[in-house]
Amino acid sequence: MKKFNKFTAILAAGITAASLIVGTATVFADSDVTVVKGVTGGSLAPYFYVGEDDELTGVDIDIVKEVFNRLPQYELQIDIADALQGVISGQYDIAINNYGYTDERAESYYYSYPYKTSFNEYIQRADDEPLTSLEDLADRGYKIELGAGSLTANALEKWNEENPDHQINIVYSNADFQVKYQHIVDGVADVAIDDGPLIDNLLPNFGLEGKLVANAIDEETEDFLFPQNNTYFLFGKNEKGAALREDVNKVLKEMKEDGTLAQIAEKYLGKDTSPDEKYFEETIN
């Protein structure tokens, strides 16, 4: 049986306007196995990032490593590149990028079974009273900066349609996390709603500890914003992608049942974020 522990990271680091880190993680293949080309978008700790040992690591990376460790007919190679474009073009076979589900994306990609469930938090100024609900957010007149078409923007647009007396002030922007969070500090915006584990890494990196805090979102609001808040691997929507998805799904279900998904999540996130068993009965598309 071919082992999957020969991961090496080959990095070329350079600071440019477009990129901070470019890298590749490779599992060297024997001739009697099929090479699977994986792709991840870059650095998004704690999900996928280059560690101090110059190797790709993180929740998503550890999970996909273990998946292919249990599939000896395959050898996995992971590049850092444009994940969605890479898969749809056929250059790569599987996208490993903390992807949630959207109907639009499902038209072009096959989704695996989910491998983790996300949870979100309000990001507010440290001296601000914690928000208690979306109605509270609306009634305070708070501005929230969001990318058009994002899951959060779509959910808040739905809220505004259903709650004409409690309208949320959405400011559409393509600002990255650092700019968006600085806007909250500066009063340009008032709140963000983002992934909890991601926030824990970003605030210290941006030098915003003590200026911004993450406040819990109640379960009812979380369910409204992200009723299906799981993350998935994506495959090309073709015969090859369908076959690979079937093999990966068998292992993901096994990893759910034997507790491996929970163990990896707890290692990085401090809690079990493995999806409910019901999501391992049939694929989402």
GUBAZA-79780 format. One record per residue (C-alpha): x, y, z; residue in one letter. Coordinates in steps of 0.05 Angstrom, whole numbers, plus 5000, padded with zeros to 4 digits. Layout:
<rs>
R    px    py    pz  residuo
R     X     Y     Z        a
...
</rs>
This chain:
<rs>
R    px    py    pz  residuo
R  5000  5000  5000        m
R  5028  5067  4980        k
R  5034  5114  5040        k
R  5013  5186  5037        f
R  5063  5216  5085        n
R  5113  5241  5033        k
R  5087  5313  5034        f
R  5138  5365  5016        t
R  5127  5439  5008        a
R  5167  5477  4955        i
R  5159  5551  4967        l
R  5176  5612  4928        a
R  5162  5672  4972        a
R  5158  5742  4946        g
R  5118  5804  4963        i
R  5083  5833  4903        t
R  5018  5870  4892        a
R  4984  5805  4874        a
R  5014  5753  4920        s
R  5049  5741  4985        l
R  5063  5666  4982        i
R  5065  5616  4925        v
R  5076  5543  4941        g
R  5066  5471  4923        t
R  5055  5409  4966        a
R  5070  5345  4930        t
R  5060  5271  4943        v
R  5105  5234  4895        f
R  5068  5181  4857        a
R  5085  5110  4835        d
R  5068  5089  4765        s
R  5013  5041  4788        d
R  4971  5095  4821        v
R  4930  5153  4794        t
R  4955  5223  4808        v
R  4901  5270  4835        v
R  4916  5343  4827        k
R  4889  5385  4883        g
R  4888  5460  4889        v
R  4880  5509  4946        t
R  4874  5584  4941        g
R  4930  5606  4987        g
R  4935  5624  5061        s
R  4872  5623  5103        l
R  4892  5599  5173        a
R  4870  5556  5207        p
R  4841  5522  5146        y
R  4899  5521  5098        f
R  4966  5556  5105        y
R  5041  5544  5101        v
R  5068  5526  5169        g
R  5135  5542  5200        e
R  5163  5478  5169        d
R  5146  5506  5100        d
R  5092  5453  5089        e
R  5018  5463  5076        l
R  4977  5449  5137        t
R  4910  5466  5170        g
R  4842  5435  5181        v
R  4825  5426  5107        d
R  4895  5402  5089        i
R  4898  5350  5145        d
R  4830  5324  5126        i
R  4846  5316  5053        v
R  4913  5284  5070        k
R  4877  5232  5112        e
R  4825  5220  5058        v
R  4878  5202  5007        f
R  4918  5163  5059        n
R  4859  5116  5059        r
R  4855  5113  4983        l
R  4919  5077  4962        p
R  4898  5077  4888        q
R  4911  5152  4887        y
R  4969  5199  4900        e
R  4953  5271  4916        l
R  4990  5333  4893        q
R  4968  5401  4919        i
R  4985  5468  4887        d
R  4969  5539  4910        i
R  4931  5572  4853        a
R  4862  5597  4833        d
R  4820  5539  4859        a
R  4754  5549  4823        l
R  4784  5566  4756        q
R  4835  5510  4762        g
R  4782  5457  4772        v
R  4733  5482  4720        i
R  4789  5487  4668        s
R  4809  5414  4681        g
R  4878  5432  4706        q
R  4861  5406  4776        y
R  4816  5351  4801        d
R  4796  5374  4871        i
R  4789  5443  4904        a
R  4809  5446  4978        i
R  4788  5515  4998        n
R  4737  5519  5054        n
R  4680  5525  5004        y
R  4608  5532  5025        g
R  4549  5514  4982        y
R  4517  5560  4931        t
R  4467  5543  4877        d
R  4509  5580  4826        e
R  4571  5541  4843        r
R  4533  5476  4841        a
R  4519  5487  4767        e
R  4593  5480  4751        s
R  4622  5434  4806        y
R  4605  5370  4842        y
R  4605  5377  4918        y
R  4633  5324  4965        s
R  4600  5305  5030        y
R  4615  5362  5079        p
R  4677  5355  5123        y
R  4664  5410  5174        k
R  4611  5460  5196        t
R  4629  5533  5204        s
R  4605  5581  5258        f
R  4605  5656  5255        n
R  4612  5716  5301        e
R  4598  5790  5302        y
R  4661  5833  5296        i
R  4652  5898  5333        q
R  4692  5954  5365        r
R  4718  5934  5433        a
R  4678  5988  5469        d
R  4613  5972  5432        d
R  4554  5937  5465        e
R  4550  5865  5438        p
R  4495  5855  5387        l
R  4439  5809  5406        t
R  4403  5797  5340        s
R  4396  5820  5268        l
R  4338  5864  5291        e
R  4384  5896  5341        d
R  4436  5907  5286        l
R  4383  5940  5242        a
R  4352  5983  5296        d
R  4421  6011  5315        r
R  4429  6035  5243        g
R  4495  5998  5238        y
R  4531  5993  5171        k
R  4559  5926  5149        i
R  4608  5920  5091        e
R  4597  5859  5047        l
R  4615  5832  4979        g
R  4556  5830  4931        a
R  4533  5758  4921        g
R  4567  5732  4984        s
R  4528  5684  5029        l
R  4522  5737  5083        t
R  4499  5791  5034        a
R  4447  5744  5005        n
R  4420  5727  5074        a
R  4416  5800  5096        l
R  4382  5820  5031        e
R  4330  5766  5047        k
R  4324  5795  5118        w
R  4310  5864  5089        n
R  4257  5836  5043        e
R  4222  5802  5101        e
R  4231  5858  5153        n
R  4213  5925  5122        p
R  4211  5958  5191        d
R  4281  5934  5210        h
R  4325  5947  5150        q
R  4399  5930  5154        i
R  4446  5981  5121        n
R  4488  5939  5073        i
R  4549  5974  5042        v
R  4574  5934  4982        y
R  4648  5930  4976        s
R  4705  5886  4951        n
R  4750  5905  5009        a
R  4792  5849  5038        d
R  4789  5829  5111        f
R  4843  5877  5135        q
R  4811  5938  5102        v
R  4742  5917  5124        k
R  4762  5909  5196        y
R  4801  5975  5196        q
R  4737  6008  5170        h
R  4702  5984  5233        i
R  4757  6013  5277        v
R  4752  6079  5239        d
R  4676  6082  5241        g
R  4667  6075  5166        v
R  4628  6011  5182        a
R  4603  5984  5248        d
R  4602  5908  5245        v
R  4624  5848  5206        a
R  4598  5777  5207        i
R  4653  5727  5195        d
R  4679  5658  5208        d
R  4698  5650  5282        g
R  4763  5610  5276        p
R  4786  5655  5220        l
R  4775  5717  5262        i
R  4819  5689  5318        d
R  4877  5687  5270        n
R  4864  5751  5232        l
R  4856  5802  5288        l
R  4926  5789  5317        p
R  4956  5788  5247        n
R  4925  5856  5231        f
R  4946  5887  5298        g
R  4873  5897  5317        l
R  4871  5859  5383        e
R  4841  5904  5436        g
R  4809  5948  5382        k
R  4759  5896  5356        l
R  4726  5837  5390        v
R  4687  5777  5366        a
R  4618  5769  5398        n
R  4575  5706  5395        a
R  4517  5700  5346        i
R  4455  5667  5375        d
R  4433  5600  5345        e
R  4370  5628  5313        e
R  4409  5682  5276        t
R  4462  5632  5255        e
R  4409  5587  5226        d
R  4377  5644  5188        f
R  4443  5669  5160        l
R  4474  5602  5143        f
R  4421  5547  5145        p
R  4469  5498  5112        q
R  4536  5523  5138        n
R  4579  5465  5118        n
R  4644  5465  5077        t
R  4660  5418  5020        y
R  4712  5395  4970        f
R  4695  5412  4898        l
R  4705  5369  4836        f
R  4698  5380  4761        g
R  4627  5366  4738        k
R  4645  5309  4692        n
R  4654  5233  4693        e
R  4723  5237  4724        k
R  4699  5285  4778        g
R  4639  5242  4794        a
R  4682  5180  4803        a
R  4732  5216  4847        l
R  4677  5246  4889        r
R  4647  5177  4901        e
R  4713  5151  4928        d
R  4726  5212  4971        v
R  4655  5210  4999        n
R  4664  5138  5022        k
R  4724  5158  5063        v
R  4692  5222  5090        l
R  4634  5182  5116        k
R  4682  5132  5147        e
R  4721  5190  5179        m
R  4656  5218  5208        k
R  4638  5150  5237        e
R  4706  5135  5268        d
R  4714  5206  5297        g
R  4773  5228  5253        t
R  4736  5290  5228        l
R  4722  5310  5299        a
R  4794  5298  5321        q
R  4823  5341  5266        i
R  4774  5398  5279        a
R  4789  5396  5354        e
R  4864  5399  5339        k
R  4858  5465  5302        y
R  4792  5496  5326        l
R  4786  5471  5397        g
R  4718  5441  5385        k
R  4683  5387  5344        d
R  4656  5420  5281        t
R  4644  5356  5242        s
R  4577  5358  5206        p
R  4515  5321  5230        d
R  4509  5248  5208        e
R  4449  5265  5164        k
R  4494  5301  5114        y
R  4530  5236  5098        f
R  4470  5201  5068        e
R  4467  5235  5000        e
R  4506  5288  4963        t
R  4480  5359  4959        i
R  4483  5360  4883        n
</rs>
